[in-house]
Amino acid sequence: MRAALLVLVVLASPALARKPRQSTASSSLTAPPTFGTFNYQFSQTERSEVAFGKTIVSAVSRGHVPWMGWAPLRITIDNAAGPKQTVKLVFRSNSGGGSTEVTRAVDIEAGSRLSFSMPIPAEARYGMLEASSPVIGRQSGHVGLTSIYDRNRLVVSFGTAEEFEAFLHQKPDNTNGEDQVLPLPLDEAPTELAAYVGTHAVFITDARGFEGLNEAQRRALEGWVATGGTLVLGALPRTQGVLPLLAGDGAIRPYGLGHLAVLDDDARFSLIPEARVPVAPLGLQEGTRRYASPGTASYAALLPQALVPVGRFLFIITLFTLLIGPGSVWLARKRGPAVLLASIPATAFATCVVILGSSLLLDGFTVHGASYGYTLLDRAHNRAITVGLTAWYANLAPRSAKFESTTALVAPQRAGDATPVDVEWSDGARYRSGFVPSRTYREWGVVSVEPTRARLVVRQKGEGFVLQNALGHRVDAVWVKLGDELFSAKDVRDGAEVPLAPDDRVDEARLEIVGSRRFVESQWRPLVMAPLVDGQFLASLGGQGFVSTGGVSVSLHDGRHVVRGEVER
């Protein structure tokens, strides 16, 4: 009997020595929050007059805006009696610890009427809108919007209130409804992705559907959904390619990092996932050197420059005290009291020079930064869908940063107060004053859909496979699923070609990001944890990754990124 057992153990030993093949476990995925019970009211609006005369400018007030993120300020220019001109619009708000200024220049033909939107920070919901041109002169009017509470939801519906009510088969609750629905004309849909950040869902109830949007409007809305938004339609578009990430079946489908829902008779609105602001940069708490957002624990800053160098300053001040105290007594005894009239100011001046010099020597005139993010690489359409976080510090503030219209910045949380910043909207957004103030630590969230030719190439060589890194960044680790087998490679420099080695599992520790708690877990975890299928890869990158810096040159302190996509074969 013992001999038989020994034979079985010997025969089974090779199988016991082999590790079981695994992939990232779907059981670890985090389900996104759903709408559940939806008791809504229609957000009430009114029109505020801004400019009079041959050219009339007005804006919509009282409408609801998100708790944080951005909101579209709806503006109408009636130039029926005026000549062709360029109207400059400036929205100024003093909400929070400084002034926020958002500008846009609009060309309008003679005898025409134009309605459009200008994204403004949701926290800067009170202010003055100024309109100026050679015809208007300089006129202004007050604009005030209403913020929802952080526990409520805001839904934007492109269509009339009656169309939304019929679409949802549910009447508004004007007595107890806490959620807000903001009906907007489909023609006034924003052309910037930023205008949607903070909205919990977007409905299109207009009969024209998604195809009724123009190209810029479609690009902005589709980009928001791909980066974590929720779009609800009555039917799928008939035109192929307008929703390029559309795949699978069912009423509710994943779409990039977000979701697309087709609300027909079989679909339940309560099960539709809520869109959330995908990243929450942390702001400085008053009276502390800790960084926190309301309702969360405090976290340390992501850059060493963010904290006051107490040890260095203490050493310099101690040296100054010794020189100005005992040193002055010794000098007075040696040279006489009169010499103190020159030595004390000279010591103070030298101390200031040492403090300034040490700061310039250690921090320099460069912009210091750290970059973290999660990217879905859409190789079929040559674009990178990214949710990222950047940390900044500079002795001298950069002049400006320029971002595309399909990129949105998320300001640090400041307990409902707006982060003071100047933004100019034209072809994208140019951030000026307040983007990175001098000698101030600042975090910004980044949500973007940007074109890229980055890719990973896999080709067969003999009986194995080789991987070519064309991502534009060094790859710390990468796992590729080819057929039923999992392969990996480590430390692949940009442009290098290395053989792929068989692997048994994805090492999740290599995919950890320092600032992951600042991101919405239900969005980034599926990107990391969902099982790989044939042709897909999961990679850990260092450096800047695909998180945009707006053209600002950065001295990178740290960078870590997770990228998921399909290889080129």
HUVEN-V536006 format. One record per residue. N is the residue number from 1. RES is the residue in one small letter. OMEGA is omega in degrees with one decimal (999 if undefined). D_LAST is the distance of its C-alpha to the last C-alpha in Angstrom with 1 decimal. Layout:
BEGIN
N:RES:OMEGA:D_LAST, N:RES:OMEGA:D_LAST
END
This chain:
BEGIN
1:m:179.6:54.4, 2:r:179.1:53.3, 3:a:179.2:51.9, 4:a:178.2:49.9, 5:l:179.5:48.4, 6:l:177.9:47.6, 7:v:179.6:45.8, 8:l:179.0:43.7, 9:v:179.7:42.8, 10:v:179.2:41.8, 11:l:-176.9:39.6, 12:a:-174.2:37.9, 13:s:176.6:37.4, 14:p:179.6:33.9, 15:a:179.3:32.8, 16:l:-178.9:34.7, 17:a:-179.4:33.1, 18:r:175.8:29.6, 19:k:177.6:28.5, 20:p:178.5:27.4, 21:r:-178.1:23.8, 22:q:169.6:23.6, 23:s:176.0:21.5, 24:t:-169.0:22.9, 25:a:178.6:26.0, 26:s:179.5:26.4, 27:s:-179.1:30.1, 28:s:-177.8:30.1, 29:l:179.8:28.9, 30:t:-179.5:31.6, 31:a:178.1:32.7, 32:p:176.6:33.4, 33:p:179.7:37.0, 34:t:-176.0:38.0, 35:f:-177.9:40.8, 36:g:178.4:43.2, 37:t:-176.0:46.6, 38:f:174.8:46.5, 39:n:-169.4:50.0, 40:y:166.9:49.7, 41:q:172.7:51.9, 42:f:179.3:51.1, 43:s:-178.2:51.1, 44:q:-178.0:54.1, 45:t:173.2:54.0, 46:e:-176.8:56.4, 47:r:178.7:56.3, 48:s:178.7:57.6, 49:e:-177.9:59.1, 50:v:-177.5:58.0, 51:a:-179.2:59.4, 52:f:177.8:62.1, 53:g:178.8:63.4, 54:k:177.4:61.9, 55:t:-177.2:58.5, 56:i:178.6:58.1, 57:v:178.5:55.4, 58:s:179.3:55.0, 59:a:179.8:52.7, 60:v:179.1:52.1, 61:s:174.5:53.7, 62:r:-179.9:54.1, 63:g:-176.6:50.7, 64:h:177.5:48.8, 65:v:-179.7:46.0, 66:p:176.5:43.8, 67:w:174.8:45.1, 68:m:-176.6:42.6, 69:g:-177.6:39.8, 70:w:177.6:40.5, 71:a:177.2:42.5, 72:p:173.0:42.8, 73:l:-174.5:46.3, 74:r:-174.3:47.2, 75:i:175.7:49.2, 76:t:174.3:50.9, 77:i:177.8:52.4, 78:d:-176.3:55.0, 79:n:-176.3:55.8, 80:a:-177.1:57.9, 81:a:-174.4:60.8, 82:g:178.1:59.0, 83:p:174.8:57.6, 84:k:-175.0:54.0, 85:q:172.8:53.2, 86:t:-179.3:50.7, 87:v:176.4:51.5, 88:k:-178.8:50.6, 89:l:179.9:50.2, 90:v:174.9:50.6, 91:f:-178.5:50.5, 92:r:179.5:52.3, 93:s:177.9:52.6, 94:n:178.2:54.4, 95:s:178.9:53.0, 96:g:-172.5:52.4, 97:g:-179.5:53.2, 98:g:-176.0:52.8, 99:s:174.5:52.2, 100:t:-179.5:49.1, 101:e:179.7:48.7, 102:v:-175.7:46.2, 103:t:173.8:46.5, 104:r:175.2:45.2, 105:a:-174.1:46.4, 106:v:173.7:46.5, 107:d:-179.0:47.4, 108:i:-178.7:49.6, 109:e:177.2:51.2, 110:a:176.3:54.9, 111:g:-176.5:56.0, 112:s:177.8:52.7, 113:r:-172.9:51.9, 114:l:174.6:48.6, 115:s:-176.4:47.4, 116:f:178.8:44.4, 117:s:177.1:43.5, 118:m:-178.6:43.2, 119:p:175.0:41.4, 120:i:175.9:43.8, 121:p:-176.8:43.6, 122:a:-179.0:44.7, 123:e:179.0:47.1, 124:a:-169.0:48.8, 125:r:175.4:50.3, 126:y:178.2:53.7, 127:g:178.0:54.4, 128:m:174.8:55.7, 129:l:-179.0:53.9, 130:e:176.3:55.2, 131:a:-179.3:54.8, 132:s:175.2:55.9, 133:s:176.8:56.1, 134:p:179.8:58.9, 135:v:-176.3:60.0, 136:i:-168.3:59.7, 137:g:176.2:60.8, 138:r:179.6:59.8, 139:q:-178.1:60.1, 140:s:177.8:58.7, 141:g:-178.5:58.9, 142:h:176.6:58.1, 143:v:178.1:55.0, 144:g:178.9:54.6, 145:l:-175.2:51.9, 146:t:179.5:52.0, 147:s:170.5:49.6, 148:i:172.7:48.8, 149:y:-176.8:49.3, 150:d:179.4:46.5, 151:r:-177.1:47.0, 152:n:-179.8:46.8, 153:r:175.8:44.0, 154:l:179.7:43.6, 155:v:173.9:42.0, 156:v:-179.2:41.5, 157:s:177.0:42.1, 158:f:-175.6:41.4, 159:g:-179.2:44.4, 160:t:176.9:48.0, 161:a:180.0:49.6, 162:e:178.7:50.7, 163:e:178.7:47.2, 164:f:-179.8:45.9, 165:e:178.4:48.8, 166:a:-179.1:48.2, 167:f:-176.1:44.4, 168:l:-175.4:44.9, 169:h:-178.9:48.1, 170:q:180.0:49.7, 171:k:177.4:52.6, 172:p:176.5:52.8, 173:d:-174.8:54.9, 174:n:179.4:57.1, 175:t:-174.5:59.1, 176:n:-178.2:56.7, 177:g:-179.3:53.3, 178:e:178.0:51.6, 179:d:-175.4:48.2, 180:q:174.2:48.0, 181:v:-177.9:46.4, 182:l:177.7:46.3, 183:p:178.6:46.3, 184:l:174.2:44.9, 185:p:-179.4:44.8, 186:l:-179.0:41.3, 187:d:-179.1:42.0, 188:e:177.7:42.5, 189:a:-178.3:39.2, 190:p:176.7:38.1, 191:t:177.9:35.6, 192:e:178.7:34.6, 193:l:-175.4:32.5, 194:a:-174.9:35.2, 195:a:-178.4:37.8, 196:y:-174.1:36.3, 197:v:-176.5:35.9, 198:g:177.5:38.5, 199:t:-176.1:38.8, 200:h:175.9:38.3, 201:a:175.2:37.1, 202:v:175.3:37.0, 203:f:167.1:38.4, 204:i:-179.6:38.3, 205:t:174.7:41.4, 206:d:-175.5:42.1, 207:a:179.7:41.8, 208:r:176.6:39.4, 209:g:-177.6:36.7, 210:f:-179.5:33.6, 211:e:177.1:33.5, 212:g:176.6:36.9, 213:l:173.8:35.5, 214:n:-172.4:34.8, 215:e:-179.0:31.5, 216:a:178.9:32.5, 217:q:178.5:33.8, 218:r:-178.2:30.8, 219:r:-179.5:28.5, 220:a:-178.0:30.8, 221:l:178.8:31.3, 222:e:177.7:27.7, 223:g:177.9:26.8, 224:w:179.2:29.6, 225:v:-178.1:28.4, 226:a:-179.1:24.8, 227:t:174.3:26.4, 228:g:-178.7:28.7, 229:g:177.3:31.1, 230:t:179.6:32.4, 231:l:-179.5:32.7, 232:v:-179.4:35.0, 233:l:173.9:35.1, 234:g:179.3:37.3, 235:a:179.5:34.7, 236:l:177.5:31.0, 237:p:178.6:30.6, 238:r:-178.3:30.6, 239:t:179.8:28.5, 240:q:172.7:24.8, 241:g:-179.9:22.7, 242:v:172.1:25.7, 243:l:-167.7:24.4, 244:p:-178.6:20.7, 245:l:-177.8:20.0, 246:l:-179.7:22.3, 247:a:176.9:21.1, 248:g:-179.2:23.1, 249:d:177.6:26.7, 250:g:-178.4:30.0, 251:a:-179.9:32.4, 252:i:-175.3:30.9, 253:r:171.0:27.2, 254:p:177.9:25.2, 255:y:-173.5:24.0, 256:g:176.0:22.0, 257:l:-178.3:24.6, 258:g:-175.9:27.4, 259:h:173.8:28.6, 260:l:-179.2:29.3, 261:a:172.9:32.4, 262:v:-171.4:33.8, 263:l:175.9:37.4, 264:d:-175.7:38.9, 265:d:-177.5:41.8, 266:d:-176.5:39.8, 267:a:178.7:38.3, 268:r:-177.5:40.3, 269:f:-177.4:40.4, 270:s:-178.1:41.4, 271:l:-178.7:38.0, 272:i:-179.7:36.1, 273:p:173.7:34.6, 274:e:169.8:36.4, 275:a:177.6:34.5, 276:r:170.3:35.5, 277:v:-166.5:35.4, 278:p:-178.7:32.2, 279:v:-177.1:33.5, 280:a:174.9:37.1, 281:p:-174.6:37.9, 282:l:179.9:41.2, 283:g:-178.1:44.3, 284:l:174.4:47.3, 285:q:-179.0:50.0, 286:e:174.2:53.5, 287:g:180.0:55.6, 288:t:172.3:52.9, 289:r:177.1:50.2, 290:r:-177.0:47.9, 291:y:-174.6:45.2, 292:a:171.9:45.0, 293:s:-178.2:44.5, 294:p:176.2:47.0, 295:g:178.4:46.9, 296:t:176.2:44.5, 297:a:177.6:45.3, 298:s:177.4:45.5, 299:y:176.5:42.6, 300:a:177.1:42.8, 301:a:-175.5:41.5, 302:l:177.6:38.1, 303:l:177.6:39.5, 304:p:180.0:42.4, 305:q:-175.1:44.0, 306:a:-176.4:44.6, 307:l:-179.8:47.5, 308:v:178.8:50.9, 309:p:-172.9:51.3, 310:v:-177.9:54.5, 311:g:-179.8:55.0, 312:r:-179.8:54.9, 313:f:179.8:57.2, 314:l:177.9:59.5, 315:f:-178.4:59.9, 316:i:-179.4:60.7, 317:i:177.1:63.1, 318:t:177.2:64.9, 319:l:177.8:65.3, 320:f:179.8:66.6, 321:t:179.1:69.1, 322:l:-179.7:70.4, 323:l:-176.0:70.9, 324:i:179.8:72.5, 325:g:179.7:74.7, 326:p:179.9:76.0, 327:g:179.6:74.9, 328:s:177.6:77.0, 329:v:179.3:80.0, 330:w:-179.0:79.8, 331:l:179.3:79.4, 332:a:179.0:82.4, 333:r:-178.2:84.6, 334:k:-171.4:83.6, 335:r:-177.5:83.6, 336:g:-176.4:85.4, 337:p:-175.3:84.3, 338:a:-177.0:83.9, 339:v:179.3:80.8, 340:l:177.9:79.0, 341:l:178.3:79.0, 342:a:-173.6:76.4, 343:s:-177.7:74.7, 344:i:175.8:73.7, 345:p:-179.6:71.9, 346:a:178.3:70.3, 347:t:178.7:69.0, 348:a:178.8:67.6, 349:f:179.8:66.0, 350:a:178.1:64.5, 351:t:177.6:63.1, 352:c:178.8:61.4, 353:v:179.2:59.9, 354:v:178.9:58.6, 355:i:179.7:57.0, 356:l:-178.7:55.4, 357:g:179.0:54.5, 358:s:178.1:52.8, 359:s:-179.6:50.7, 360:l:-178.7:49.6, 361:l:-176.5:49.0, 362:l:-176.6:46.9, 363:d:178.0:45.1, 364:g:179.6:45.4, 365:f:179.7:44.7, 366:t:174.8:40.9, 367:v:179.8:39.3, 368:h:-177.4:38.2, 369:g:170.8:35.4, 370:a:-172.6:33.2, 371:s:179.7:30.0, 372:y:179.9:28.4, 373:g:176.8:26.0, 374:y:-174.4:23.5, 375:t:170.1:20.5, 376:l:-176.9:18.2, 377:l:179.9:15.3, 378:d:-174.2:14.9, 379:r:-177.7:11.7, 380:a:-178.4:12.4, 381:h:174.2:15.8, 382:n:178.4:15.3, 383:r:178.7:17.9, 384:a:178.9:18.9, 385:i:-166.8:21.4, 386:t:165.9:23.6, 387:v:-172.4:26.8, 388:g:-180.0:28.3, 389:l:176.2:31.6, 390:t:174.1:33.1, 391:a:-172.1:36.4, 392:w:169.5:38.5, 393:y:-179.4:41.6, 394:a:172.3:43.2, 395:n:176.5:46.7, 396:l:-176.6:46.5, 397:a:173.9:44.8, 398:p:-176.3:42.0, 399:r:-178.3:43.2, 400:s:174.4:40.6, 401:a:-174.9:37.0, 402:k:-178.9:35.1, 403:f:180.0:32.5, 404:e:-179.2:30.8, 405:s:177.4:32.1, 406:t:174.0:29.1, 407:t:178.5:30.0, 408:a:174.0:32.9, 409:l:177.1:34.8, 410:v:-175.6:36.6, 411:a:175.6:39.9, 412:p:-179.3:41.3, 413:q:-177.2:43.4, 414:r:176.0:47.1, 415:a:175.5:48.9, 416:g:177.8:49.0, 417:d:-179.5:49.8, 418:a:171.2:47.7, 419:t:-176.9:46.1, 420:p:180.0:47.8, 421:v:175.8:45.4, 422:d:-178.0:45.5, 423:v:174.4:42.7, 424:e:179.0:42.6, 425:w:171.4:40.5, 426:s:170.6:39.5, 427:d:-170.7:35.9, 428:g:-177.6:34.8, 429:a:173.9:37.1, 430:r:179.1:38.8, 431:y:-178.8:40.3, 432:r:-177.0:43.4, 433:s:177.2:46.2, 434:g:-179.3:45.5, 435:f:172.3:41.8, 436:v:-179.8:42.3, 437:p:179.8:46.1, 438:s:175.0:47.6, 439:r:178.7:47.9, 440:t:176.4:46.5, 441:y:-176.6:43.6, 442:r:173.1:41.5, 443:e:174.4:38.4, 444:w:169.0:36.4, 445:g:-179.0:33.8, 446:v:175.5:30.9, 447:v:-171.6:29.1, 448:s:167.7:26.7, 449:v:-173.3:24.0, 450:e:179.2:23.0, 451:p:178.0:20.5, 452:t:173.6:17.8, 453:r:-178.6:14.9, 454:a:-179.1:14.0, 455:r:167.7:10.5, 456:l:-177.8:8.8, 457:v:176.9:5.9, 458:v:175.1:5.2, 459:r:-178.0:5.8, 460:q:178.6:8.7, 461:k:-175.3:12.0, 462:g:178.7:15.1, 463:e:-178.4:15.5, 464:g:-178.6:13.5, 465:f:173.6:10.5, 466:v:-177.7:10.5, 467:l:174.6:9.8, 468:q:-178.7:10.5, 469:n:175.6:12.7, 470:a:179.9:12.8, 471:l:-177.5:14.8, 472:g:-179.6:18.0, 473:h:175.7:19.7, 474:r:179.2:20.2, 475:v:177.3:18.5, 476:d:178.8:21.2, 477:a:179.4:19.3, 478:v:175.7:15.9, 479:w:-176.8:15.1, 480:v:175.7:11.8, 481:k:178.3:12.2, 482:l:-172.7:10.3, 483:g:177.8:12.5, 484:d:-174.7:16.0, 485:e:177.7:15.6, 486:l:179.7:15.6, 487:f:-178.6:14.6, 488:s:172.9:15.9, 489:a:-177.5:16.6, 490:k:172.5:19.6, 491:d:-179.3:20.9, 492:v:179.9:18.1, 493:r:-178.6:19.5, 494:d:179.9:18.0, 495:g:-177.2:16.1, 496:a:176.6:16.2, 497:e:-175.7:13.8, 498:v:175.9:14.9, 499:p:175.4:14.4, 500:l:179.6:13.8, 501:a:176.6:17.0, 502:p:-179.3:17.8, 503:d:-178.7:19.6, 504:d:179.5:21.9, 505:r:173.6:22.1, 506:v:178.9:21.2, 507:d:-175.2:24.0, 508:e:179.4:25.4, 509:a:178.8:27.8, 510:r:-177.4:25.0, 511:l:-179.2:24.3, 512:e:178.5:27.9, 513:i:-175.7:29.0, 514:v:-175.3:32.5, 515:g:-173.8:33.3, 516:s:-178.9:31.7, 517:r:175.8:35.1, 518:r:-179.9:35.3, 519:f:176.8:32.4, 520:v:-171.7:32.7, 521:e:-176.9:31.6, 522:s:177.2:30.8, 523:q:-174.9:28.1, 524:w:-175.7:26.4, 525:r:175.4:26.8, 526:p:178.9:24.5, 527:l:-177.0:21.8, 528:v:-168.3:22.3, 529:m:-177.5:23.7, 530:a:-178.5:21.9, 531:p:176.3:20.0, 532:l:174.2:16.2, 533:v:-175.1:14.5, 534:d:177.3:11.4, 535:g:-179.6:8.3, 536:q:175.9:11.0, 537:f:176.0:12.2, 538:l:-172.4:15.7, 539:a:172.6:16.9, 540:s:-176.9:20.3, 541:l:170.5:20.9, 542:g:176.0:24.2, 543:g:-175.1:25.9, 544:q:-179.2:26.1, 545:g:-178.4:22.8, 546:f:178.8:22.4, 547:v:-175.0:26.1, 548:s:174.5:27.9, 549:t:179.2:31.1, 550:g:179.8:32.4, 551:g:179.0:32.5, 552:v:177.4:34.8, 553:s:-171.7:34.4, 554:v:167.9:34.3, 555:s:-169.0:35.2, 556:l:176.0:32.9, 557:h:-178.0:34.7, 558:d:176.8:31.9, 559:g:177.9:28.5, 560:r:-173.9:26.3, 561:h:174.1:23.5, 562:v:-177.8:21.2, 563:v:176.4:17.8, 564:r:179.3:15.9, 565:g:178.2:12.8, 566:e:179.5:9.3, 567:v:173.7:6.3, 568:e:-177.4:3.8, 569:r:999:0.0
END
